[in-house]
Amino acid sequence: MPFETYATQMSKIFLVLDKDPNEKLSGKQKIRKFLKGIQTRDPELIAAKTVVAHDYAEDFIDACAYYSGEVSRLCGPAMVERARTCG
């Protein structure tokens, strides 16, 4: 699944959960779930996940923006071989 699709789906899920005080997640919980769903073997994207965990630990919107930028930077102009591992 492309990263942008994943990020959009996670955003929608979090918006639904935010409507119910009993289901609402903290910023840290959102980031943990967000990062858990990102599967990559690319060392630079793994490093970007670490940055998200440390620098955006409570801000889902900024975490998505940062990681999306990294995916675009690393995978946008990528060769076919590398594109298979990005995301």
N, C-alpha and C positions, 0 to 999 in steps of 0.2 A: 504494500500500500504506500503510495507517495506520502511524504511527510506532511505536506499541506492538508491532505485529506485527513490524516491522523490528527493533526492539531485542531482542525475544524470539528471533528467528531468529539474530541476531548473537551473543547470549549462548550459545545452543546450539552454534553453530559454534565459538566460542572454548573452550567446555568440552570439546568433542571434541578440538580441537587441543592443549589443555593436557595431555591424557593421553599424548601422544607427545612426548618430549623433543626430537625432531628437528623437530617441527612447531610447537611452542609459540611463541607470539608474546609479545613484550615489551608492557608497558602502552602504550608510545608507538605500537607497530605496530597494536595493537588500536584505539586512538583514530584513527589515520590511516585505517584501513579503515572504521571506523564513520562518520567524517565524509565520506569519499569517497562513501559510499552514500546520503547525505542530499542530495536534490535539492530546492531550494526557490528561489523568486523573492522570497519575503517578506523585506524588509530587516531586520526584527526577528529573524527566525529565522536569517538569515545572520549577524547580530551575535551571536546565541547560539552559533552554530558557532565563531565566533572566541573567545568566552569559553571554550568547551570546549577548544579547541586550546591555550589559554594557561593556564587555571586548573585543568584536569582532564587535563593532557597524559599522565598515566600511570595514571589511575584510571578504568577503563571503567565500573564500577558507579556511581560518583559522576557521571561524565559523562552516563550514561543518565538518572539521576535528575534532574540539572539540566535537560537538554534536554527531557525529558518534561514537567517542570514548565512550561517555557517554551511548549511546544506546547499544553499544556492552558490556560495563561493566555491565549495569543494566539488559539487556534483553537477552544477549547471553546465559548464563547458567540458564535462568529463568525457573521457574515452569510454567506449562501450564496456570494456572490461571493468573499469572502476565504477561505472554506473550501477552495476549489479550489486555492489557492496555498499552503496550510499543509501542513506535514509534512516 
